[in-house]
Amino acid sequence: MKIIALLSFTLYSFSFSYSQTIGLQSFASGFTSPLEIVNAGDSRLFVVEQGGIIKILNTDGTVNSSPFLNISTLIANSGEQGLLGLAFHPNYVSNGFFYINYTNLAGNTVIARYTVSSGNPNIANTSSANILLTIAQPYTNHNGGSLKFGPDGYLYIGMGDGGSGGDPQNRAQNTNELLGKMLRIDVNSGTPYGIPADNPYVGIAGADEIWAIGLRNPWKFSFDKTLGNLWIADVGQGAIEEINTAPATQAGLNYGWRCYEGDTPYNTTGCPSQASTKSPLKTINHSTGACSITGGYVYNGTVYPNFKGLYFFTDYCKPLIGMMTSGGTLTYSQEFTGNNFATFGEDVNGELYVAAINNGTVFKIIDTSLGINTFDKTQFIIYPNPANSEIIVQKSSKNYPTEVTLFDLEGKMLLKKKMENKDINIVKIDNFSKGFYIVTVKNEEGHMSSYRLIIE
């Protein structure tokens, strides 16, 4: 009963301090400029490298030796150009279709469909390329890059304003241009695609593909898997980063650029009133050290209930993780120095990941309040969590583990195992039922640390 009381007290005490709960657990490394992490509806993660390669990352942190796709000879790869986005068709399991967003050798945006190999689910058919859309880019920067299927089954494409600085040709407000927009197309009809009938410019002046206007460089957007809301992180010009959110059904929004940077007038010549544009949910001033926002996801996993419904994001220049409520209340983690975060990822279970472009590491985002340890010198790493067949107990910076004990939530001891004097010990748990457990680890000095474990 003492263990249960300690667990309850710890979770309660952390519930008021989100900024203290976000942790990063190194999951895999060795990637070259990772810019996107996507799941295909199964346990695998697909890591998109800017240079034109997509690699498969497995649940145990290993990476397949052969890439899923390599189009490095087709792309321009410098600065903000490269292979930028990946989305799997909602019916991927039956049709094998996936879509990529890249800048071609001429520097223009290409949206293309590929098919997985019929004989190997871990290899794409490189000869299956079908280019759906090519968008001319006047400059090399502000290419956007994300593409996602919405809850309506349509493909959304986030397009930057075309680059330079200040949107010199005012493309983001020009409804005849595809730059500076959120596009929405139907990949299940038409040649090479169809236009949803409720797109806002169908039948009137303006490009039919447009869903929303007034974006500068949406560096990651996503849909909340539970509520369906669209979240867009839009990189600022020189002073303000912004986060926008809106119901997925709300068409024809104007997010304001270049008229407004965040919620501040920027260049209002010929612009609509600010009241008629969609105000950001949150703005972040560069005076905080931010410089280029990286949007993420609303957490809809099950492992970390403290995170439920919160939107996660970060910034290229300030290596901390922000999480925000739908009402705009924002808290931050500590800084994870040495990382330039460029993308988040969501696995099939809704658990979140983040990748650093500078060191090629993919981290799993965890809630450190799940650990109920009270002695700094006894902290160990217990992973994976959730687990199904075994857990790994990793040595702390100061001590080796000497004994591991597993309890159920009623305090009944189910397992006790002596540990060897080495950095990593493996504990088999494959004979235990699914559910919540408490793991205690004793160190060489006799101190105990305790952790909550989920067996699935």
Secondary structure, 3 states (H helix, E strand, C coil): CHHHHHHHHHHHHHCCCHHHCEEEEEEECCCCCEEEEEECCCCCEEEEECCCEEEEECCCCCECCCCCEECHHHECCCCCCCEEEEEECCCHHHHCEEEEEEEECCCCEEEEEEEECCCCCCCEEEEEEEEEEEECCCCCCCCCCCEEECCCCCEEEECCCCCCCCCCCCHHHCCCCCCCEEEEEECCCCCCCECCCCCCCCCCCCCCCEEEECCCCEEEEEECCCCCCEEEEECCCCCEEEEEEECCCCCCCECCCCCEECCEECCCCCCCCHHHCCCCCEEEEHHHCCCCEEEEEECCCCCCHHHCCCEEEEECCCCCCEEECCCCCEEECCCCCCCCEEEEEECCCCCEEEEECCCCEEEEEEEHHHECCCCHHHCCEEECCCECCEEEEECCCCCCEEEEEEEECCCCEEEEEECCCCCEEEEECCCCCCEEEEEEEEECCCCEEEEEEEEC
